[in-house]
Amino acid sequence: MEKTWTDQLGNTIQVPSPPKRIISLVPSQTELLFDLGLDEQIIGVTKFCVHPKEKVKNKTKIGGTKKFNFDLIRELKPDLIIGNKEENYPEGIIKLQKEFPVWMSDIITLTDAYAMMMELARITDREEVGAKIVEVIKLRFETIDPFTKSNRVAYLIWKNPYMVAAAGTFINEMLKECGLINVFANQNRYPEVSIDEIVSVEPDLLFLSSEPYPFDEKHIEEFQSYLPTSKVILVDGEYFSWYGSRLLQAPNYFNTRLKENAMK
């Protein structure tokens, strides 16, 4: 039996109830599917799907989030493909939609993330497990101890060119949950900025994200030279940009390691 579902972009798809051959094109949603207990149903993931480590290593890799191996996907014969508007490339998704049921998420807020988690739980007949995951995430987010001072932040996601997370992004929503004020909230999405622009907004904190650009320790000194009065720290990008079940761990990270690094 098939059921009709509408994704977060308004697309209507027909999916076997429940689906038995699932491909995930998004790392954070892949982790969610495993946490919903769909180990056997997941047949394909991207090379960037790294959690849970012991389980994804045994799954077929169908390419990257922005470059799919269509021949391999056809060989796997999925009855459901799960993607995301921001993380996947439109041309690839359109091509897949002509051959397979593709459910697309569109996540900007926590409310969007909760809706995605519950809908995927319903589609895969894991509604009770999904509801519990969402309930626990909501309770844990209530425990976040927000920054109350030195809380103006710039969140850098890329180098050459420099790019920051601005308004209209899930990262910006997570910053707000932490009580942080995004100094680039007057811009939209992921604008390119110059080092002079970053200096001119005088952030108290400069966050160098571990993804998508792999900032590491060697970059701290570089940016500290431009911003001698700012605190430059590395942050784990998964806790700011993964909108699946990794959110279970985000509040603890915000309350402990993030604050500890910011206060050093």
Secondary structure, DSSP 4 states (H G I P E B T S, - for coil): -EEEEE-TTS-EEEEESS-SSEEE--HHHHHHHHHTT-TTTEEEE-TT--SSHHHHTTSEE-B-SSSB-HHHHHHH--SEEEEETTTS-HHHHHHHHTTS-EEEE--SSHHHHHHHHHHHHHHTT-HHHHHHHHHHHHHHHTT-----SS-EEEEEEETTTTEE--BTSHHHHHHHHTT-EETTTTSBSS-B--HHHHHHT--SEEEEESSSS---HHHHHHHHHH-TTSEEEEE-THHHH--SGGGGTHHHHIIIIIHHHHH-
